[in-house]
Amino acid sequence: MFVLIFLFIVEIVNTQDFNKIIEAFSKSYSYETKTDYSSAIKILFDVYDASSYEINLRLGWLNYLNGNFVESITYYKKAISLKPGSIEAKFGLTLPLSAMGNWDAVIKQYEDILKIDPNNTTALYRLGLIYYNKADYKNSYKYLEKLVNLYPFNYDGLILFAWTNLKLGKYSQAKLLFQKVLLLSPNDISAQEGLKTIK
């Protein structure tokens, strides 16, 4: 009998705690809508639980929006430690890392995502873009080739892959890719510029 009463009391407490958490999240979303990120963060501290993936993930996001990049990284890392297979937390972590210009750490996160999900098109594209911007066209090619094989008629992948091929001196492949871009976007300035460069 005592055990049943104890379990009933624990369940009531858990329900009350959960209701407080739901209310805190609800208020936090309201504050976020008003771009009052400090209040959106503060309200979550009233129910903060270090073992909650969801709270840590949300605090990572809100601190990023508030420009608190170091804090954002801390909370995203906590979320990742709680759920190591979480792709969303790793994508989240790339936001403050990118804002701080820590591109090596960003690359590592995208590579970690690809270990979990080798065909993740967002990670493939972003790695291709980062390496393209670093003028490391060989690595850019590696990721973009896989992306374009998965999505052969996708604008973002095609145009970046076309330029990567051009930078690598693969002119016939670049020409073909720029032409495919024009099938998607007949007046595309970037594709037209690329084709003029080849001529």
C-alpha positions in Angstrom: 0.0 0.0 0.0 2.8 2.4 1.0 4.6 1.7 -2.3 1.4 2.5 -4.3 0.9 5.8 -2.4 4.6 6.7 -3.0 4.4 6.0 -6.7 1.2 8.0 -7.0 2.9 11.0 -5.3 5.9 10.7 -7.5 3.7 10.6 -10.6 1.9 13.8 -9.4 5.2 15.6 -8.8 6.5 14.4 -12.2 3.3 15.7 -13.9 3.6 19.0 -12.1 7.2 19.3 -13.2 6.4 18.4 -16.7 3.6 21.0 -16.8 6.1 23.6 -15.6 8.5 22.6 -18.4 5.8 22.8 -21.0 4.8 26.3 -19.7 8.5 27.4 -19.7 8.9 26.3 -23.3 5.7 27.9 -24.4 6.8 31.3 -22.8 10.2 30.9 -24.3 8.8 30.5 -27.8 6.7 33.6 -27.2 9.7 35.6 -26.2 11.6 34.3 -29.2 8.9 35.5 -31.5 9.3 39.0 -30.0 13.1 38.7 -30.4 13.5 38.9 -26.7 16.1 36.2 -26.5 17.3 37.0 -23.0 13.9 36.4 -21.6 13.4 33.3 -23.7 16.7 32.0 -22.2 15.9 33.1 -18.6 12.5 31.4 -18.5 14.2 28.1 -19.3 16.6 28.4 -16.4 13.6 28.1 -14.0 13.2 24.5 -15.2 16.8 23.8 -16.2 17.9 20.2 -16.0 21.4 19.4 -17.2 20.2 15.9 -18.3 17.5 17.3 -20.6 18.5 17.1 -24.3 15.7 19.3 -25.3 16.4 22.1 -22.9 20.1 22.1 -23.7 19.4 22.1 -27.4 17.0 25.0 -27.1 19.4 27.0 -25.0 22.1 26.4 -27.6 19.7 27.9 -30.2 18.6 30.8 -28.1 22.1 31.7 -27.1 23.2 31.6 -30.7 20.3 34.0 -31.6 21.3 36.3 -28.7 24.9 36.4 -29.9 26.2 34.5 -26.9 28.3 32.1 -29.1 30.4 30.6 -26.4 27.4 29.7 -24.3 25.6 28.4 -27.4 28.5 26.1 -28.1 28.4 24.9 -24.4 24.8 23.9 -24.6 25.0 22.3 -28.0 27.9 20.2 -26.8 25.9 19.2 -23.7 23.0 18.1 -26.1 25.4 16.1 -28.2 26.9 14.4 -25.2 23.4 13.4 -24.1 22.5 12.2 -27.6 25.7 11.4 -29.6 23.7 10.3 -32.6 21.8 13.6 -32.9 22.3 15.2 -36.2 20.2 18.2 -35.3 22.4 19.1 -32.3 25.5 18.8 -34.6 23.9 21.1 -37.2 23.0 23.5 -34.4 26.6 23.5 -33.2 27.8 24.6 -36.6 25.9 27.9 -36.2 27.9 29.5 -33.4 31.1 27.9 -34.7 30.5 29.5 -38.1 29.7 32.8 -36.5 33.0 32.7 -34.7 34.8 31.7 -37.9 36.0 28.4 -36.5 35.8 26.6 -39.8 37.9 23.6 -38.8 35.4 22.8 -36.0 32.5 23.3 -38.4 34.1 20.9 -40.9 34.5 18.3 -38.1 30.8 18.6 -37.2 29.7 18.1 -40.9 32.1 15.1 -41.1 30.6 13.7 -37.9 27.1 14.1 -39.4 28.3 12.2 -42.5 29.6 9.3 -40.4 26.0 8.9 -39.0 24.2 9.8 -42.3 26.6 9.4 -45.3 24.1 10.8 -47.8 23.1 13.9 -45.8 22.7 16.4 -48.6 23.0 19.5 -46.4 26.3 18.4 -44.9 27.6 17.4 -48.3 26.6 20.8 -49.8 28.0 22.8 -47.0 31.3 20.9 -46.9 31.6 21.4 -50.7 30.9 25.2 -50.2 33.4 25.6 -47.4 36.1 23.9 -49.3 35.2 25.9 -52.5 35.5 29.1 -50.5 38.9 27.9 -49.2 40.0 27.3 -52.8 40.4 23.6 -51.9 38.6 22.5 -55.1 39.7 18.9 -54.8 37.9 18.4 -51.5 35.0 20.5 -52.7 34.7 18.2 -55.7 34.6 15.1 -53.5 31.5 16.2 -51.6 29.7 17.9 -54.4 30.1 14.9 -56.8 28.3 12.8 -54.2 25.6 15.4 -53.8 25.0 15.8 -57.5 24.9 12.0 -57.9 22.1 11.9 -55.3 20.3 15.0 -56.7 21.3 15.4 -60.4 18.9 18.2 -61.1 19.3 20.4 -58.0 20.3 24.0 -58.6 22.6 24.7 -55.6 24.5 21.5 -56.1 24.8 21.8 -59.9 26.0 25.4 -60.0 28.6 24.9 -57.3 29.8 21.7 -58.8 30.0 23.4 -62.2 32.2 26.1 -60.8 34.3 23.6 -58.9 34.9 21.7 -62.2 35.8 24.9 -63.9 38.4 25.8 -61.2 39.9 22.3 -61.5 40.2 22.7 -65.3 37.6 20.1 -66.1 36.1 22.3 -68.8 33.9 19.7 -70.7 32.3 18.6 -67.4 31.9 22.2 -66.2 30.2 23.1 -69.6 27.8 20.2 -69.3 26.9 21.2 -65.7 26.4 24.8 -66.6 24.1 23.8 -69.4 22.1 21.6 -66.9 21.8 24.7 -64.7 20.3 26.6 -67.6 17.7 23.9 -67.9 16.6 24.7 -64.3 17.1 28.4 -64.6 17.2 29.5 -68.3 18.5 33.1 -67.6 20.9 32.1 -64.8 23.7 34.7 -64.7 26.2 32.5 -62.9 25.8 29.7 -65.5 26.1 32.1 -68.4 29.2 33.6 -66.9 30.7 30.2 -66.4 30.0 29.2 -70.0 31.6 32.5 -71.3 34.7 31.7 -69.2 35.0 28.3 -70.9 34.8 29.9 -74.4 
